[in-house]
Amino acid sequence: MKHLLRTQSRHHCLLLLYLSLTACTPGPDYLAPTPPSAAHLSRNNAEALLQNSPVALQHPWWVQWNAPILQRWITQGLAHNPGIAVATANLQAAQLYTMAQHSAALPALSLGYNGQKATTATALASPLQIPVNPYTLHTAQLTVSYTPDLFGLNHRTIESLEAQVEYSRYQQDAACLSVAASIGVVAVQLASTQAQINTTRDLITEQQYQLRIVQQGQKNGFNSPADVLQQEQQLTQTQATLAPLQKQLEQNLDALAVLTGQAPAVLTTEIPQLTGLQAPATIPVSLAATRLQQRPDVESAAAQVHIASANVGIAAASRWPQLNITAAYGGSATTLGSLFQSGSSFWSLGAGLTAPLWDFGQLKHRQEAAQALLRAALEQYRQTALNALQNLADSLYALQTDRDSERLAQKNLQEAWHLYQINQRLQQAGALTGSQLSGWHVAWLQAQLGEEQAQTNRLADTIALLQALGGPWNSDPKKNTKVSVTGG
């Protein structure tokens, strides 16, 4: 008898192994979606201001700005920003769910114990074996269960969860990229606002000096009350621009605090000089074929396509039979000491097959719904990729315009400075009054404000372009093929 049981068990194991090896996997195999063609990013060839050269990209980008305070802020933001912490926790949860599903593909071992107090009706008991009333019954059982993945249900479920891990990882990358870019923009705005505040204060001081000269001229009969009123109006207009700048400075400090994971009142920091924030001479740009594939939002959309593809397989596999194999060994006795003595033990070996026969189209409709969601995910990927191309093209347009504007602003500032120097010499020679020289000084300060704003726009849009290009947050070098591009 024992030999027969061993033979049957061996046959069952061989059958199980055969079924596992020959299991099929229904549903489509995932194919990465093809991004839209992007031979050119802009209509006016805005990317011509970037000249490709096969130089390895050095990252992170903020290290190339040679601004230690910016590096400290971004490092703190990446370590303490709540949004990144949320994305990291979601990634960890996705990884753990995947590990749990991998475990579901293996046999499960469980131990059970049941103790009960019961009585038996004397009239129903055997006259030769009347139990003691009440009596205690102890039952202990060790159970092994295994569900072979005959038709790929578990395989597709694992595939879906692994794609969810990829999606969560790219979401984490996107959060890091966004926080770094946001801190960079805030740093530029802080430096710019402080520089504009300083220049505006110098401008106010100069206009106050002009007002005193005009007021003295009125006393001496050289200027009319209208001249004084006009100068007062110019001073008031300049003074009115100071409060919004100070408000912007405080709001940017509050934004910086939150981005770095602090309460606004806790943040104490120095403000960098605008001249100390210098964008690198090279701007990282990937090869045309990988422009979109390095962006976390596009990769996230591709991962969602993978999830939808695997879900089609899950829905298809659910329509096939599911096999469950169980084996148990245990004992049952009225005392714990005799649980596994001769005559008290038991064992069982069984298999169950469940197959849907008729469900009024429920499983079929679920599979069709999964296929529709796959089509939707593909279109969503296409939309995300097109939006990414638009974002990249807009960033290139903006940077191109900013460089032209800054070039003109710098030219205007140089011309205003030269005029101020010329008029200084004229004033020293007695050919120009102090009031007239002050007017040239004001013109130079106003040109300086324009140049500071133009520089701010270029730096902020440079960061926007770096964000639009995506970042090599992925540690896989195969996904980080990039070149560096020299600015025009």
Summary of the structure (lengths in Angstrom):
residues: 488
radius of gyration: 37.8
end to end distance: 88.8
largest distance: 138.8
contacts: 1472
relative contact order: 0.16
helix: 62%
strand: 12%
